[in-house]
Amino acid sequence: MLDCREVVAKLGRFLDAELPPQDSHLIEAHVHDCPGCQRELQALQSLSGFLEAVAVPAVPADILNEVMLRVRGPQNGSRRDWGILEFWRPWPPAMRLSAAGVAATACVVGLMLASAASGQPTQTQSDLAWVELASGSGIVSAYLETAR
């Protein structure tokens, strides 16, 4: 047996005869015995009647051609050449200038950090001596000897 929630969910398809025959029979039997579902079915039937009475505007005959012209773009055979910076074109000038400034600043900061990192040794002799002093371990001392 179906409960009211399942029946109400299927009433639209029942009304449009889109359900398998066994489901239609179950819903018909439920609606016959349930006043709440009867009201739901009557509301859907009246809505369907209202929608059938609404006039559907005629579709223009050349609508397909109009849509395809807009999708394809100009018909003169020339393809638009999309350059690497073509996405900037629709941006306002102030936005382009700001983006260029941010990109330039990022490049400068990256170059400065790279040059600062390459100019300093990664491990100095004083660091090795400090580690040796702090550890006092023979294994660390042996490792540091091989690192020198």
N, C-alpha and C positions, 0 to 999 in steps of 0.2 A: 504494500500500500504506500501511497505517496502522502507526504504531509503538505500542508498549505504552502509552505515556503517553496518547495519543489514545483508545485503546481503553478504558482504565480510566476515562477521563473520561466516556465514553458508555455504559458498561455498565448504569448504572441506567436510562437511557432505553431501552436495548436490552431489558432485562428486562421493562419495562413496555409494550413494543411501541409506543414513541412515535417511533421513527426511521423515515425513509423506507426503502422496501424495499432499495434499492441499498446504503445504509449498513448495514442489518441483515445483508445478505449478506457484506459486507466484514468486519464484526465477527465474524460466525459463522465465517468462514474463518480469521480470525486466531486466535480462541479455540481452534479445533480444532487448530491447529499450535503454540500457545504454552502451555506448562504454567503459567507465572506468571499469565497472564490467565485460565486455566481456574480456578485457585485463587481469584482475585478474584471471578469470576462465581459460583462455588460459595458463597463467603462472603456475597455479596449475596443469593443465593437462600435461604440459611439465615436471614439477617436478615429477609428478606421473610416467611418462614414464621413466625418468632417474632412479628413485628408483626401478622400476620393472626390469631394466636392471642390477642392482647391484647383484652380486653373493652373496648368503647367505652362510656363512661357515657351514659345517656340525657339528652338535652337537655330541660330543662323547657319545657313548652308555652308558658308565659307569659314566657319570657326576653326576647322582643322588646318586650313591653309594659313590663317592668321597666327595660330599658335606655332606652327612649324616655322614661319618666317621669323618670329621673335626668338625662337630657340636657336635657329641656325645663324642668325645674324645677317650681315650684308651679303647679298647675292652676287657681288661683282667678282667673285672668284678669289679675292685676296684674303689670305688668312692673317689674322692678327699675330704679330710676332711677340711672344711673351718673353721679355728679357728677364734677367735675374732680379732686377729691382722693380719689376712691373707692379708688384703689390703696393708700392709706395704711391703710385699715381693718384688714387682716389683720396689719399690722406690730405688734410689741410696743410698748408706750408708750415705753420707753427708746430704741428705734430711731427712733420718730417724733420724739421730742425732739431726738435727735442730728441727724437730717436737717434739722429746722427750724433748729437752731442753725447748721449749715453753710450753709444757704441764706441766713440773715440775715447771717452774716459775709461771705459773698460779695457780697451787696448793699451792705453798708457799705463794703467795700474798693473795690468798683467805683465807688461814689459819691465816695469820697475821691480816687481816682485821676483821675476825670473832673473834679472841681473843681480839683485841683492842676494838671492839664494846661490847663484853660481859663483859669486865672489868670495864666499866664506867656506872654509873647509868644514867638512861635516864632523870630523873628530880631531881634536888637537892633542898634542903630547901632554899638555897640562891636564886635560880631561882624563887621559889614561892614567896619569899619576894619581889623580884624585880618587879614581875608582879603585886603584890598587891599595891606596892608603885606607880608604873607607872599608874595603872588604876584608883585608888581612888574610884572605884565603889563598892557599897554595894553588888551587885550580885556577882561580881568577888571575893570579900572578903569572901562571904558565900561559894562559890564554893571551894576557896582555903582552907578554914577551914575543909571542908569535905575531901579534897585531902590529908590533913596532917594526 
